[in-house]
Structures are given as C-alpha cells and as structure tokens.
Amino acid sequence: MNETLKVEGMSCAHCVNAVESSVGELQGVSTVKVDLESGQVAVNYDDSKTSLGEIKETIEDQGYDVV
C-alpha cells in the first residue's frame, strides 16, 4: 500500500528523522519519505503487517498531528 499523509508540526531535520525512523521501525513498512516543505509523509507498507491507523498513531506519538 502507498499512502501520503498530511502532517502538521514538522519544522526541521530533527522532525524528519523522528518521523522517518519511528515509522520505518514498524513491521511491514518498506519506505518512509518526509517532505518537510509540503508537510507530507509518503509511506509504502504491507497492510497485512501494519495498518494506516498504526502509522498515524506512531507519527502522533512523536508529537505531530496527522490531518
């Protein structure tokens, strides 16, 4: 599955690293790419191993808002 999420609150390289590393650690996630300028996070994942809800929750656990 490929999903692009709109995420608010990311403003620096630390934010990018926090989101990419935390989401990237989820089982079934193959790629995570944050576009800081547009505030978007593109995720490619296996929906039999993780869910979109779990990905959103992981981003929110890092202190950012998925809108």
N, CA and C atoms as a LAMMPS dump frame, in Angstrom:
ITEM: TIMESTEP
0
ITEM: NUMBER OF ATOMS
201
ITEM: BOX BOUNDS ff ff ff
-5.0000000000000000e+02 5.0000000000000000e+02
-5.0000000000000000e+02 5.0000000000000000e+02
-5.0000000000000000e+02 5.0000000000000000e+02
ITEM: ATOMS id mol type element x y z
1 1 1 N 0.845 -1.183 0
2 1 2 C 0 0 0
3 1 3 C 0.889 1.244 0
4 2 1 N 0.455 2.243 -0.735
5 2 2 C 1.124 3.538 -0.724
6 2 3 C 0.15 4.57 -0.179
7 3 1 N 0.571 5.313 0.815
8 3 2 C -0.263 6.365 1.391
9 3 3 C 0.576 7.62 1.544
10 4 1 N -0.049 8.771 1.333
11 4 2 C 0.591 10.047 1.605
12 4 3 C -0.255 10.755 2.643
13 5 1 N 0.366 11.072 3.773
14 5 2 C -0.331 11.697 4.886
15 5 3 C 0.091 13.145 5.02
16 6 1 N -0.855 13.998 5.376
17 6 2 C -0.564 15.401 5.68
18 6 3 C -0.28 15.479 7.174
19 7 1 N 0.904 15.998 7.522
20 7 2 C 1.326 16.045 8.919
21 7 3 C 1.709 17.482 9.274
22 8 1 N 1.149 17.968 10.379
23 8 2 C 1.451 19.319 10.84
24 8 3 C 2.393 19.268 12.034
25 9 1 N 3.245 20.269 12.142
26 9 2 C 4.132 20.4 13.288
27 9 3 C 5.58 20.066 12.992
28 10 1 N 5.866 19.561 11.802
29 10 2 C 7.251 19.247 11.442
30 10 3 C 7.902 20.518 10.906
31 11 1 N 9.093 20.85 11.446
32 11 2 C 9.709 22.101 11.02
33 11 3 C 11.213 22.025 10.779
34 12 1 N 11.82 20.879 11.052
35 12 2 C 13.282 20.822 10.946
36 12 3 C 13.741 19.405 10.625
37 13 1 N 15.054 19.266 10.453
38 13 2 C 15.631 17.959 10.131
39 13 3 C 15.387 16.957 11.256
40 14 1 N 15.383 17.412 12.503
41 14 2 C 15.102 16.504 13.616
42 14 3 C 13.703 15.913 13.473
43 15 1 N 12.746 16.736 13.072
44 15 2 C 11.373 16.264 12.874
45 15 3 C 11.325 15.174 11.801
46 16 1 N 12.022 15.411 10.714
47 16 2 C 12.079 14.44 9.618
48 16 3 C 12.656 13.124 10.123
49 17 1 N 13.77 13.197 10.837
50 17 2 C 14.408 11.982 11.352
51 17 3 C 13.512 11.252 12.338
52 18 1 N 12.826 11.99 13.206
53 18 2 C 11.953 11.366 14.207
54 18 3 C 10.831 10.586 13.53
55 19 1 N 10.204 11.19 12.529
56 19 2 C 9.096 10.522 11.837
57 19 3 C 9.609 9.353 11.002
58 20 1 N 10.648 9.587 10.212
59 20 2 C 11.147 8.525 9.331
60 20 3 C 11.662 7.324 10.124
61 21 1 N 12.356 7.575 11.233
62 21 2 C 12.904 6.443 11.982
63 21 3 C 11.819 5.691 12.741
64 22 1 N 10.874 6.411 13.349
65 22 2 C 9.838 5.721 14.131
66 22 3 C 8.884 4.933 13.238
67 23 1 N 8.452 5.527 12.142
68 23 2 C 7.55 4.818 11.226
69 23 3 C 8.317 3.698 10.52
70 24 1 N 9.568 3.945 10.181
71 24 2 C 10.382 2.943 9.499
72 24 3 C 10.618 1.692 10.321
73 25 1 N 10.505 1.804 11.652
74 25 2 C 10.698 0.648 12.522
75 25 3 C 9.47 -0.255 12.594
76 26 1 N 8.331 0.215 12.121
77 26 2 C 7.121 -0.605 12.158
78 26 3 C 7.269 -1.796 11.216
79 27 1 N 6.79 -2.946 11.66
80 27 2 C 6.842 -4.144 10.825
81 27 3 C 5.977 -3.93 9.584
82 28 1 N 6.523 -4.25 8.424
83 28 2 C 5.776 -4.137 7.179
84 28 3 C 5.992 -2.829 6.435
85 29 1 N 6.635 -1.833 7.06
86 29 2 C 6.903 -0.563 6.382
87 29 3 C 8.19 -0.712 5.582
88 30 1 N 8.099 -0.468 4.265
89 30 2 C 9.294 -0.612 3.427
90 30 3 C 9.972 0.726 3.164
91 31 1 N 9.204 1.798 2.994
92 31 2 C 9.807 3.12 2.796
93 31 3 C 8.981 4.188 3.482
94 32 1 N 9.69 5.213 3.967
95 32 2 C 9.056 6.396 4.561
96 32 3 C 9.825 7.591 4.039
97 33 1 N 9.128 8.557 3.46
98 33 2 C 9.786 9.759 2.947
99 33 3 C 9.009 10.974 3.405
100 34 1 N 9.684 11.847 4.164
101 34 2 C 9.06 13.078 4.638
102 34 3 C 9.437 14.213 3.704
103 35 1 N 8.435 14.976 3.262
104 35 2 C 8.664 16.203 2.507
105 35 3 C 8.332 17.348 3.454
106 36 1 N 9.363 17.921 4.047
107 36 2 C 9.191 18.943 5.071
108 36 3 C 8.46 20.167 4.532
109 37 1 N 8.79 20.562 3.311
110 37 2 C 8.198 21.769 2.727
111 37 3 C 6.687 21.669 2.568
112 38 1 N 6.216 20.51 2.116
113 38 2 C 4.774 20.335 1.905
114 38 3 C 4.071 19.758 3.126
115 39 1 N 4.869 19.279 4.096
116 39 2 C 4.276 18.679 5.287
117 39 3 C 3.64 17.329 5.007
118 40 1 N 4.212 16.602 4.046
119 40 2 C 3.642 15.306 3.683
120 40 3 C 4.602 14.173 4.009
121 41 1 N 4.01 13.043 4.38
122 41 2 C 4.777 11.836 4.663
123 41 3 C 4.255 10.734 3.747
124 42 1 N 5.127 10.247 2.872
125 42 2 C 4.768 9.159 1.967
126 42 3 C 5.257 7.85 2.585
127 43 1 N 4.338 6.895 2.684
128 43 2 C 4.661 5.612 3.314
129 43 3 C 4.258 4.48 2.379
130 44 1 N 5.173 3.535 2.208
131 44 2 C 4.888 2.325 1.449
132 44 3 C 4.953 1.182 2.459
133 45 1 N 3.843 0.439 2.589
134 45 2 C 3.795 -0.598 3.623
135 45 3 C 2.944 -1.783 3.197
136 46 1 N 3.133 -2.882 3.918
137 46 2 C 2.373 -4.11 3.705
138 46 3 C 1.203 -4.084 4.688
139 47 1 N -0.009 -3.947 4.174
140 47 2 C -1.17 -3.795 5.062
141 47 3 C -1.572 -5.085 5.77
142 48 1 N -0.856 -6.186 5.488
143 48 2 C -1.108 -7.403 6.265
144 48 3 C -0.237 -7.435 7.529
145 49 1 N 0.733 -6.504 7.611
146 49 2 C 1.642 -6.481 8.761
147 49 3 C 1.448 -5.249 9.644
148 50 1 N 0.951 -4.176 9.093
149 50 2 C 0.674 -2.966 9.875
150 50 3 C -0.507 -2.258 9.233
151 51 1 N -1.065 -1.292 9.953
152 51 2 C -2.243 -0.595 9.442
153 51 3 C -1.957 0.892 9.325
154 52 1 N -2.774 1.565 8.537
155 52 2 C -2.658 3.011 8.404
156 52 3 C -2.87 3.676 9.758
157 53 1 N -3.781 3.133 10.547
158 53 2 C -4.035 3.669 11.886
159 53 3 C -2.804 3.588 12.769
160 54 1 N -2.079 2.479 12.673
161 54 2 C -0.867 2.316 13.474
162 54 3 C 0.22 3.302 13.027
163 55 1 N 0.306 3.541 11.736
164 55 2 C 1.276 4.507 11.206
165 55 3 C 0.928 5.905 11.711
166 56 1 N -0.35 6.278 11.629
167 56 2 C -0.769 7.593 12.115
168 56 3 C -0.49 7.741 13.601
169 57 1 N -0.783 6.706 14.371
170 57 2 C -0.56 6.738 15.817
171 57 3 C 0.932 6.906 16.133
172 58 1 N 1.778 6.246 15.372
173 58 2 C 3.231 6.359 15.572
174 58 3 C 3.701 7.787 15.303
175 59 1 N 3.183 8.405 14.257
176 59 2 C 3.536 9.799 13.95
177 59 3 C 3.055 10.712 15.082
178 60 1 N 1.835 10.506 15.53
179 60 2 C 1.277 11.331 16.596
180 60 3 C 2.028 11.136 17.917
181 61 1 N 2.537 9.915 18.157
182 61 2 C 3.342 9.644 19.352
183 61 3 C 4.637 10.45 19.345
184 62 1 N 5.089 10.86 18.159
185 62 2 C 6.297 11.679 18.056
186 62 3 C 5.994 13.162 18.282
187 63 1 N 4.715 13.491 18.434
188 63 2 C 4.326 14.863 18.752
189 63 3 C 3.81 15.679 17.573
190 64 1 N 3.46 15.009 16.485
191 64 2 C 2.967 15.698 15.288
192 64 3 C 1.514 15.334 15.047
193 65 1 N 0.822 16.181 14.311
194 65 2 C -0.603 15.965 14.049
195 65 3 C -0.824 15.497 12.625
196 66 1 N -1.486 14.346 12.478
197 66 2 C -1.889 13.851 11.158
198 66 3 C -3.267 14.448 10.889
199 67 1 N -3.381 15.17 9.784
200 67 2 C -4.664 15.84 9.463
201 67 3 C -5.327 15.23 8.251
